[in-house]
Amino acid sequence: MRALTVHELTPDYRGVALTDSPTPAPGQGEVLLEVRAAAVNFPDILQTRGEYQHKPPLPFISGMELAGVVVAVGEGAGAFRAGDEVVGRPELGGFSDVAICKAAEIRLKPARLSFSEAAAFGAAYLTAYVALVRRARVEAGEWVLVHGAAGGVGLACVDMAKAFGCRVIAAASSDAKLAVIADEYAPDALINVVGGFRDEVKTLTDGRGADVIYDPVSGDVFDESVRCIAFEGRLLVVGFTSGRIANVSVNMPLIKGFSVVGVRAGEYGRRFPDRGAQDRDVIWRMAAEGRLRPRVHREHPLADWRAAFDSLTDRTVIGKAVITP
């Protein structure tokens, strides 16, 4: 099989290469999948540098979520059969021709979704769900300001917040990206954050500020978000794609009466496995019902993996980049 293998942790992908190796056989409780699509997530890039929380031992195959077809089933792998179309998180990485997954980590792919859409769905929408429902306890009618709205986790939040009946402000740094979001997801308002956004948020919310702010960017975006959040608002810390981890003086949450809330969807599910299973069931049911619509920006062949990675670091992607071996 061909696989994108990380041999060395470097900032410039020098330790990443396509390799050939024997096709693995599924063991107890495992299935072997033919990979049809694997989504590129920012943690995939961070892992090549050794900058992500989870640091697998070298060498490892990159790729955290995929969609594919069951090829072989190990003992004790439940009801899965060869030919089943599934989605899941691989035991070996998803950027490969085939991958091993634990049976407990896969589920049948909703018929409404293509392989690429299904691969692009799980991590981003689970993050949005845990952020909005578990951490922010969002209510219909609340103003939700979504930063980085053109990225995978940002666009998922726009989509999900609309599905929950919230009033959504999609914020990004490109008018062209905002036009695509407006056309495909119809948020209640759009803001180009270049040059600032707090006054516009205050105007849109009649001076009150946003009830929930979803921030995968941090840095200057976080700093200004503190200035336009409502009393009893929830400022959700989702990530740091700006490269700078922001700080907040604790007098600001005190005076303005808002909460700074950390969001780690994967860790939430590990600490509360029953809730994690419920959360995954809810989002995939919503996808199967057509209530959520993941956006695939572009499909890249496996040999073009570098362009797929660069589309995230260059911030040209709208939604998710997907590798299709």
Order of alpha helices (4+ residues) and beta strands (2+ residues): beta-beta-beta-alpha-beta-beta-beta-beta-beta-alpha-alpha-beta-alpha-beta-alpha-beta-alpha-beta-alpha-beta-alpha-beta-alpha-alpha-beta-alpha-beta
